[in-house]
Amino acid sequence: MASALRVDGLFAGYHGGRVLHGVGLTVEEGTVQALVGRNGAGKTTLVHAIAGLLRPYSGVVEICGTDLAGRPAHQVARAGVGIVPQGRRVFPSLTVAEHLKLAARHQEGPMWTIKGVLELLPRLGERLEHRGDQLSGGEQQMLAIARALLTQPRVLLLDEPSEGLALDLAARVRGLVTGLAEAGLGLLLVEQRLDHAIEVADRIAVLDYGRVVFDAPTAQVRADPTTVQSMLSIDQPLPQGS
Amino acid sequence: MKWLVLLPAVALAVAVPWLVDDYTTATLSRLLVLGLVGVSVALLTGVTGLPTLGQTAPFAAGAYAAAQVGLHEVGGPPVQLLAAAGVGAAFALLTAALVVYARGVVVLMITLAIGELAITVASRWKAATGGTDGLIATAAFDSDRARYLYALAVVGVVVTLVLLALRSPAGLLLRASRDDEARMRASGHPVTAYLAGAYVAAGAIAGAGGALLVTTQQYVSPADFSFDTAALLLLGVVIGGAGSMLGAVAGTALVFAARDWLSGLLPGHAPLLLGALFVLTAYLLPRGVAGFDWRRIGRRDRAASPRAVRRANQEA
């Protein structure tokens, strides 16, 4: 199995200060790598550094074998990195149709077409003429995912996609994540909730104070969640079925 | 339907020179010129999110280019217009790198500096600009009415082209870049290149405004491009509704009319009037004149009428 994303020795931060201290992480094609961590651990900073929205100080960010560390965001996106940002960040003044039109790449035989994402997310098809600020939280999340898919990613970064969603919608998003991995994408899923990560991920990593302090197959975490729970300062047992 | 509402306004604009005296016609020509420069300010401030105090610079570059084309008898007003638009665009292209990487207040500061530098050059480069004495341009039309109609036609065509461009995918890209630049970059869009394109287009529009200034006023000097003009252009665009091109023309005309006409009624109090106008607009029309939904007034009345209540009850 080839690596869709390989991060190695990544240092990044803001205004000269360091948030990430030599982060290393790999996402294989067709798998979901979950990244969990407490607030302020540096999860979103890592996502932004991978996507080119934040210029790392040093380190490697390889997409399918090509190092893109420090490249501008639009070049990273064109190289195959899609991002579903925290808080969705849909354009309030644009309609759903305009969102999709903006994101769609005019490549020959693209993997994801507007028709394809509307088949995957039929609710969006019913809301094509609605503006971003007229959508519910769940619809906004669907739109954010559709928009990211239309950039033809090979790696998809999802920054807390279940945040603020009702339980059934959050479960639907997790189902979608699993489906996208089965379609061959490599997914880096940033999650606050360990039980959600266990449900969909193939591997789980823990980021703490800007360092990856744990990285193991999900089966290992499921068998003994206490190690990760203690890292996340979680006292409660995992819900049944996780 | 929206365009049908505009028809009477267009008809009135065409008929105006036959309804008012020559002085008023000449003043309206000048307002049209400034309205066109206001469109370039609105394109940057409202559509791309680059608030500017520097559009007087390509305006000046275009005006002097048009004046020189006229003085050297290279061509008439259409040639002057194209030359001025080209020079305005070239000026913007040269300064684009200074502007499009900055955001917010920094853009205001940089564009203010560009505008002030342009005035300094215009004042000192006597061979090209006539210095502070200015340049007297050749008369292309023999009446204020003809000059006004020419200005109206040019403004109409340019504003229509800008509106069509904003409805195209290019307009969509600019609006989205203004709303969430990082999001656009992460979707693979080179936002800086789009902003540079819009900045050059705005330079061409302001340059075309310069050619119109020369045609309508037949004289150009650094005083036409002062900081006051830059500030009033921005004020006019905000009052008109920063994202609206027609609002920019109307707002700019309103502000300069307030300065030129109303100050005659209350000499020395023009700044006070303008300040009051701005405060009133900020409170009553936060999205500018163009952003106000005038139909709401009637709708609210109808909704409250007993007849409307009866009808609603029957439908229920």
Contacts between the chains, C-beta under 8 A, distances in Angstrom:
chain1	res1	chain2	res2	distance
A	51	B	186	5.4
A	52	B	185	7.4
A	52	B	186	7.6
A	53	B	182	5.5
A	53	B	185	6.8
A	53	B	186	6.1
A	72	B	185	6.9
A	72	B	190	7.8
A	73	B	182	7.2
A	73	B	185	3.6
A	73	B	186	5.2
A	74	B	185	5.0
A	74	B	186	7.9
A	74	B	187	7.9
A	74	B	188	5.1
A	74	B	189	5.6
A	74	B	190	4.9
A	74	B	191	7.3
A	76	B	186	8.0
A	77	B	185	7.3
A	77	B	186	5.6
A	77	B	187	5.9
A	77	B	188	3.6
A	78	B	188	4.7
A	83	B	186	4.8
A	85	B	183	6.9
A	85	B	186	7.3
A	89	B	180	5.7
A	89	B	183	5.2
A	91	B	175	7.7
A	91	B	176	5.3
A	91	B	179	4.6
A	91	B	180	6.0
A	91	B	183	7.3
A	92	B	179	6.5
A	93	B	175	6.3
A	93	B	179	6.0
A	94	B	172	7.2
A	94	B	175	6.9
A	94	B	176	6.0
A	94	B	179	7.3
A	98	B	172	5.7
A	98	B	176	7.8
A	101	B	169	7.2
A	101	B	172	7.0
A	102	B	172	6.2
A	102	B	173	6.9
A	102	B	176	5.6
A	102	B	184	7.7
A	102	B	187	6.8
A	102	B	189	7.6
A	103	B	187	5.2
A	105	B	188	7.0
A	147	B	187	6.7
A	148	B	187	7.8
A	151	B	187	5.4
A	151	B	188	5.3
